[in-house]
Amino acid sequence: MDDIVIIGAGEAGTRAAFATREAGFSGAVTLIGAEPHLPYERPPLSKPLEGAVQMKAICTTEALEAAGITYRPGRTATRIDAASRTIALSDGRALPYGKLLLATGARARRLACLGAERALDFRTYGDAATLFSRAETGGPVVIIGGGLIGMELAAVLRGRGIPVSIIEAAPRPLGRAVPPRFAERLHARHRGEGVRFHLGLGLTEITSDAVMLADGTRVPAETVVSAIGVLPDVALADRAGLATANGIVTDAFLRTSDPHIFAAGDCAAVSQPDGGTTRFESWRNARSQAETAARNMTGAHEAFCAPQWFWSDQYDLSLQVTGLPQSGHQSILRSIAEGELEFYLEDGRLVAAAGLGTGNGVARDIKLVEMLIAAGITPDRSALADPAVNLKGLLKSARAA
């Protein structure tokens, strides 16, 4: 039996299903999705079009049928029997597998204060539809969490004239993923657009019309959104006895502690050369891991090594980050017509970069930087800082060397 079953019909799971066919696999492929819709992309959920939440399908029914992929929407896997290699589904069926991919993603982290049940999560199409429907009343919205999702939502809501407050327990927003220089610029832009911030404060209660902060401040709220991050969905893996640690632990080839089971996407904690594990929470990494896992499930032996990359659109500004900028890195700034780039060096080697600019102004440069990082260059610092030095030229020189 060589059937492949994929649990989770998000970006990782759906992309993996198609990638098995691209790798030449001819056996049965089954994709199991908990939601009743066709697989859809999550990033557009925070960017409604003409007031309507976008459901951007990853694929069509016709594409699934043409690829010979059996899609089972509206179902969940309740148990994995690793010994017999079968999966129990919520509809009562048992499904056998030869190789299994867990692409179960992540779930919204829950608030723990009084009245937490009043807050809306923002993870699925249903969550987004509920939020934007409520926001149509024009009443004040309070967003708990000043990370990327919270700030993106604030930008969209302010663009529609809705009063927005952000409550963040840390001393500044965007503190975890965004380099400080660009986090402060985005923070300033939000303040200029009228977003009110309550920083360095916890909350004690969510009432029917307000959020109460630890210092006694009352923040009026008609709608409250919880955007305090996600937790990897490892419940199924735990019940199956797989190794987990802030995700489903995999080796570099995305195999779990069971050689017949792989994991990819937000749920996967991928082993690193230094002995730790890393979870990559981004659209591109979900896609890249899915493709790697699919090839390995069909006979390849390929380590996952795609660079970290993410983007965020807020107002007319676009942030892009590639690699993993660290406080200990040497940083070099470059001003460009559309914005600013910051390069990060470790022992002289280029390892990461970030850019913030209007529209798609930094996208081309960040793509070139990704290729420079892959080339392993040790660049001249003055060349990186000089806008007159073409990054494409640096790449050609690196490749020639």
C-alpha positions as CSV (number, residue, x, y, z in Angstrom):
1,M,0.0,0.0,0.0
2,D,1.5,3.3,-1.1
3,D,-1.5,5.7,-0.7
4,I,-0.7,9.2,0.6
5,V,-3.1,10.9,3.0
6,I,-2.7,14.6,3.9
7,I,-4.5,16.0,7.0
8,G,-5.0,19.7,6.6
9,A,-6.2,21.6,3.5
10,G,-4.5,24.9,4.0
11,E,-1.6,26.2,1.9
12,A,0.8,23.4,3.0
13,G,-1.5,20.5,2.7
14,T,-3.0,21.5,-0.6
15,R,0.3,22.4,-2.2
16,A,1.7,19.1,-1.0
17,A,-1.1,17.2,-2.7
18,F,-0.3,18.7,-6.0
19,A,3.4,18.4,-5.5
20,T,3.1,14.6,-5.1
21,R,1.7,14.5,-8.7
22,E,4.4,16.8,-10.0
23,A,7.0,14.4,-8.4
24,G,5.4,11.6,-10.5
25,F,3.5,9.8,-7.8
26,S,0.7,7.7,-9.3
27,G,-1.0,6.2,-6.2
28,A,-4.0,7.5,-4.4
29,V,-3.8,11.0,-2.8
30,T,-6.4,12.0,-0.3
31,L,-6.7,15.6,1.2
32,I,-8.7,16.0,4.3
33,G,-10.0,19.5,5.2
34,A,-11.9,20.6,8.4
35,E,-13.7,23.5,6.7
36,P,-16.5,23.0,4.2
37,H,-14.9,25.2,1.5
38,L,-12.4,24.6,-1.2
39,P,-8.9,25.2,0.1
40,Y,-8.2,29.0,0.4
41,E,-5.3,31.3,1.2
42,R,-5.3,33.0,4.6
43,P,-3.3,36.3,3.9
44,P,-6.2,37.9,1.9
45,L,-8.6,37.5,4.9
46,S,-7.2,40.6,6.5
47,K,-7.6,42.6,3.2
48,P,-11.3,42.8,2.3
49,L,-12.1,44.0,-1.2
50,E,-14.9,46.6,-1.5
51,G,-16.0,45.6,2.0
52,A,-16.2,41.9,1.3
53,V,-13.9,39.3,2.8
54,Q,-11.9,37.6,0.1
55,M,-11.9,33.9,-0.2
56,K,-9.0,33.3,-2.6
57,A,-9.2,29.7,-3.5
58,I,-5.8,27.8,-3.7
59,C,-7.3,25.5,-6.4
60,T,-10.5,24.7,-8.2
61,T,-12.6,21.5,-8.0
62,E,-11.6,20.9,-11.6
63,A,-7.9,21.1,-10.8
64,L,-8.3,18.6,-7.9
65,E,-10.2,16.2,-10.2
66,A,-7.6,16.6,-13.0
67,A,-4.8,15.8,-10.6
68,G,-6.6,12.7,-9.3
69,I,-6.7,14.2,-5.7
70,T,-9.6,13.0,-3.5
71,Y,-10.7,16.0,-1.4
72,R,-12.8,15.4,1.7
73,P,-14.0,18.7,3.1
74,G,-15.8,19.2,6.4
75,R,-14.0,16.3,8.1
76,T,-11.4,16.0,10.7
77,A,-9.0,13.2,11.7
78,T,-9.8,12.0,15.2
79,R,-7.1,9.4,15.7
80,I,-4.0,8.0,14.0
81,D,-3.2,4.3,14.5
82,A,0.5,4.2,13.5
83,A,0.8,0.5,14.0
84,S,-1.9,-0.3,11.4
85,R,-1.3,2.9,9.4
86,T,-4.9,4.0,9.5
87,I,-6.7,7.2,10.3
88,A,-10.1,7.5,12.0
89,L,-12.2,10.3,10.5
90,S,-15.0,12.3,12.1
91,D,-17.5,10.8,9.7
92,G,-16.8,7.3,11.1
93,R,-14.6,6.1,8.3
94,A,-11.2,4.5,8.6
95,L,-8.6,5.5,6.0
96,P,-5.4,3.6,5.4
97,Y,-2.2,5.2,4.4
98,G,1.3,4.4,3.2
99,K,2.7,7.8,3.9
100,L,0.9,10.5,6.0
101,L,1.5,14.2,6.0
102,L,0.3,16.3,9.0
103,A,-0.4,19.8,7.8
104,T,-2.7,20.7,10.7
105,G,-1.5,24.3,10.9
106,A,-2.0,26.4,14.0
107,R,-4.9,27.6,16.1
108,A,-5.5,30.9,17.7
109,R,-4.0,31.4,21.1
110,R,-6.8,32.1,23.7
111,L,-7.1,34.9,26.1
112,A,-7.3,34.0,29.8
113,C,-9.1,37.1,31.3
114,L,-12.7,37.5,32.5
115,G,-15.0,37.8,29.5
116,A,-12.5,36.3,27.1
117,E,-15.3,34.6,25.2
118,R,-16.5,38.0,24.0
119,A,-13.3,38.4,21.9
120,L,-13.3,37.3,18.2
121,D,-10.5,35.2,16.9
122,F,-9.0,35.9,13.5
123,R,-7.9,32.7,11.8
124,T,-10.5,31.4,9.4
125,Y,-12.8,32.8,6.7
126,G,-15.7,32.5,9.1
127,D,-13.7,34.6,11.7
128,A,-13.0,37.3,9.1
129,A,-16.6,37.4,7.9
130,T,-17.9,37.8,11.5
131,L,-15.4,40.6,12.3
132,F,-15.9,42.7,9.2
133,S,-19.7,42.3,9.5
134,R,-19.7,43.6,13.0
135,A,-17.3,46.4,12.1
136,E,-19.8,47.7,9.6
137,T,-21.6,49.4,12.5
138,G,-18.7,51.8,12.8
139,G,-18.3,51.4,16.5
140,P,-14.9,51.3,18.2
141,V,-12.8,48.2,17.7
142,V,-10.2,47.1,20.2
143,I,-7.5,44.7,19.0
144,I,-5.6,42.8,21.6
145,G,-2.2,42.1,20.3
146,G,0.2,44.4,18.3
147,G,1.8,41.8,16.1
148,L,1.6,41.7,12.3
149,I,-2.1,40.5,12.2
150,G,-3.3,43.0,14.7
151,M,-1.5,45.9,12.9
152,E,-2.7,44.8,9.5
153,L,-6.3,44.7,10.8
154,A,-5.9,48.1,12.3
155,A,-4.8,49.6,9.0
156,V,-7.7,48.1,7.2
157,L,-10.2,49.3,9.8
158,R,-8.8,52.8,9.9
159,G,-9.0,52.9,6.1
160,R,-12.8,52.5,6.6
161,G,-12.9,55.2,9.2
162,I,-13.5,52.9,12.2
163,P,-12.0,53.9,15.6
164,V,-9.3,51.4,16.6
165,S,-7.3,50.9,19.7
166,I,-4.5,48.3,20.1
167,I,-3.6,46.8,23.5
168,E,-0.1,45.2,23.6
169,A,1.5,43.8,26.7
170,A,5.0,44.5,25.3
171,P,6.5,48.0,25.5
172,R,6.2,48.4,21.7
173,P,4.2,46.8,18.9
174,L,5.8,44.4,16.3
175,G,8.5,43.5,18.8
176,R,8.9,39.8,18.0
177,A,9.3,39.6,14.2
178,V,10.0,43.0,12.8
179,P,13.4,44.8,13.1
180,P,13.2,47.8,15.5
181,R,13.8,50.5,12.9
182,F,10.9,49.4,10.8
183,A,8.6,48.5,13.8
184,E,9.0,52.1,15.0
185,R,8.2,53.5,11.6
186,L,5.1,51.4,11.3
187,H,4.1,52.3,14.8
188,A,4.4,56.0,14.0
189,R,2.4,55.6,10.8
190,H,-0.5,54.0,12.8
191,R,-0.4,56.8,15.4
192,G,-0.6,59.3,12.5
193,E,-3.6,57.5,11.2
194,G,-5.4,57.8,14.5
195,V,-4.8,54.3,16.1
196,R,-4.7,54.6,19.9
197,F,-2.1,52.4,21.6
198,H,-2.0,51.0,25.1
199,L,1.4,49.5,25.5
200,G,3.1,47.6,28.3
201,L,-0.3,46.8,29.9
202,G,-2.2,43.6,30.5
203,L,-6.0,43.4,30.6
204,T,-8.3,42.2,33.4
205,E,-11.7,41.9,31.8
206,I,-13.7,42.2,28.6
207,T,-17.1,43.6,29.2
208,S,-20.1,44.1,26.8
209,D,-18.8,47.5,25.8
210,A,-15.2,47.9,26.9
211,V,-11.9,46.3,27.7
212,M,-10.5,46.9,31.2
213,L,-6.8,47.3,31.6
214,A,-4.6,46.3,34.5
215,D,-4.1,50.0,35.5
216,G,-7.8,50.6,35.6
217,T,-8.1,52.2,32.2
218,R,-11.4,51.6,30.4
219,V,-11.1,51.2,26.6
220,P,-14.5,51.5,24.9
221,A,-15.2,48.6,22.5
222,E,-18.1,47.6,20.4
223,T,-16.0,44.8,18.9
224,V,-12.9,43.1,20.5
225,V,-10.5,41.0,18.4
226,S,-7.9,38.7,19.9
227,A,-4.7,38.7,17.9
228,I,-2.2,37.4,20.4
229,G,-0.6,34.8,18.2
230,V,-1.1,31.1,17.4
231,L,-0.2,27.7,18.8
232,P,0.8,24.8,16.6
233,D,-2.0,22.2,16.3
234,V,-0.3,19.1,17.7
235,A,-3.3,17.4,19.4
236,L,-3.6,14.6,16.8
237,A,0.2,14.1,16.8
238,D,0.3,13.9,20.6
239,R,-2.5,11.3,20.6
240,A,-0.5,9.3,18.1
241,G,2.6,9.3,20.3
242,L,4.7,11.5,18.0
243,A,7.4,13.7,19.4
244,T,6.3,17.3,19.9
245,A,7.9,20.5,21.2
246,N,6.3,23.8,20.2
247,G,5.2,21.8,17.1
248,I,5.4,18.4,15.6
249,V,9.2,17.6,15.7
250,T,10.7,16.6,12.3
251,D,14.1,16.0,11.0
252,A,15.6,18.1,8.2
253,F,13.7,16.0,5.7
254,L,10.4,16.8,7.5
255,R,9.9,13.2,8.8
256,T,8.4,12.9,12.3
257,S,9.5,10.4,14.9
258,D,7.5,7.9,12.8
259,P,9.2,7.3,9.5
260,H,5.9,6.9,7.7
261,I,4.5,10.3,8.9
262,F,5.7,13.7,7.8
263,A,4.8,17.3,8.9
264,A,4.8,20.6,7.1
265,G,3.7,24.2,7.6
266,D,2.8,26.0,10.8
267,C,2.5,22.8,12.8
268,A,6.1,21.6,12.0
269,A,9.1,22.2,14.3
270,V,12.0,21.5,12.0
271,S,15.3,20.3,13.5
272,Q,18.2,22.7,13.0
273,P,22.0,22.0,12.7
274,D,22.5,23.6,16.2
275,G,20.3,20.9,17.8
276,G,17.2,23.0,18.3
277,T,14.0,23.2,16.3
278,T,12.3,26.1,14.4
279,R,8.8,26.7,13.4
280,F,8.3,28.8,10.3
281,E,5.0,30.7,10.3
282,S,4.7,32.2,6.8
283,W,2.9,31.6,3.5
284,R,6.0,30.9,1.5
285,N,7.5,28.5,4.1
286,A,4.3,26.5,4.3
287,R,4.5,26.1,0.5
288,S,8.2,25.3,0.4
289,Q,7.9,22.7,3.2
290,A,5.0,21.2,1.5
291,E,6.9,20.7,-1.7
292,T,9.9,19.2,0.1
293,A,7.7,16.9,2.1
294,A,5.8,15.7,-1.0
295,R,9.0,14.9,-2.8
296,N,10.4,13.0,0.2
297,M,7.2,11.1,0.7
298,T,7.5,9.9,-2.9
299,G,11.1,8.7,-2.6
300,A,13.4,11.7,-2.5
301,H,15.9,12.5,0.3
302,E,15.9,16.3,0.3
303,A,16.6,18.5,3.3
304,F,14.4,21.5,3.8
305,C,16.5,24.7,3.5
306,A,14.4,27.5,2.1
307,P,15.1,30.9,3.7
308,Q,12.6,32.5,6.0
309,W,10.6,35.3,4.3
310,F,7.4,37.2,5.1
311,W,5.7,40.4,4.1
312,S,3.1,42.7,5.6
313,D,1.0,45.4,3.9
314,Q,-0.1,48.3,6.2
315,Y,-1.7,51.4,4.6
316,D,0.4,52.1,1.5
317,L,3.5,50.7,3.1
318,S,4.9,47.2,2.4
319,L,7.3,45.4,4.8
320,Q,9.4,42.5,3.6
321,V,11.9,40.5,5.7
322,T,14.1,37.7,4.5
323,G,16.3,35.6,6.8
324,L,16.2,35.9,10.5
325,P,17.6,39.3,11.7
326,Q,19.1,39.2,15.1
327,S,20.1,41.9,17.6
328,G,23.7,40.7,17.5
329,H,24.0,41.2,13.7
330,Q,25.8,44.1,12.2
331,S,23.3,46.3,10.3
332,I,23.9,48.4,7.3
333,L,21.3,50.9,6.0
334,R,20.6,51.8,2.3
335,S,18.1,54.5,1.3
336,I,16.2,53.8,-1.9
337,A,13.7,56.0,-3.8
338,E,10.8,54.0,-2.6
339,G,11.9,53.5,1.0
340,E,14.8,51.9,3.0
341,L,16.6,48.6,3.2
342,E,18.6,47.2,6.2
343,F,21.1,44.5,5.6
344,Y,22.3,42.1,8.4
345,L,25.8,40.6,8.6
346,E,27.1,37.8,10.7
347,D,30.9,37.5,10.8
348,G,30.9,39.6,7.6
349,R,28.5,37.3,5.8
350,L,25.2,38.6,4.5
351,V,22.4,36.5,6.4
352,A,19.3,38.6,6.4
353,A,17.6,41.8,5.2
354,A,14.5,43.9,5.7
355,G,12.9,46.6,3.7
356,L,10.0,49.1,4.1
357,G,8.6,51.2,1.3
358,T,5.6,52.3,-0.5
359,G,3.7,49.8,-2.7
360,N,6.0,47.1,-4.1
361,G,9.1,49.4,-3.9
362,V,11.3,47.0,-1.9
363,A,10.1,43.7,-3.4
364,R,12.6,43.5,-6.2
365,D,15.5,44.4,-3.9
366,I,14.5,41.8,-1.3
367,K,14.4,39.1,-4.0
368,L,17.9,40.0,-5.1
369,V,19.1,40.0,-1.4
370,E,17.6,36.5,-1.1
371,M,19.8,35.3,-4.0
372,L,22.8,37.1,-2.5
373,I,22.3,35.3,0.8
374,A,22.0,32.0,-1.0
375,A,25.3,32.8,-2.7
376,G,26.9,33.0,0.7
377,I,28.6,36.4,-0.1
378,T,30.8,38.4,2.3
379,P,30.0,41.8,0.8
380,D,31.8,45.1,1.0
381,R,29.9,47.1,3.6
382,S,30.2,50.4,1.7
383,A,28.8,48.7,-1.4
384,L,25.7,47.6,0.5
385,A,25.2,51.1,1.9
386,D,25.6,52.9,-1.5
387,P,22.3,53.2,-3.4
388,A,24.4,53.7,-6.6
389,V,25.8,50.2,-6.3
390,N,23.4,47.9,-8.1
391,L,22.4,44.7,-6.2
392,K,22.0,42.8,-9.4
393,G,25.7,43.7,-10.2
394,L,26.8,42.4,-6.8
395,L,24.9,39.2,-7.5
396,K,26.6,38.7,-10.9
397,S,30.0,39.3,-9.3
398,A,29.2,36.8,-6.6
399,R,28.2,34.2,-9.0
400,A,31.2,34.8,-11.2
401,A,33.5,34.4,-8.2
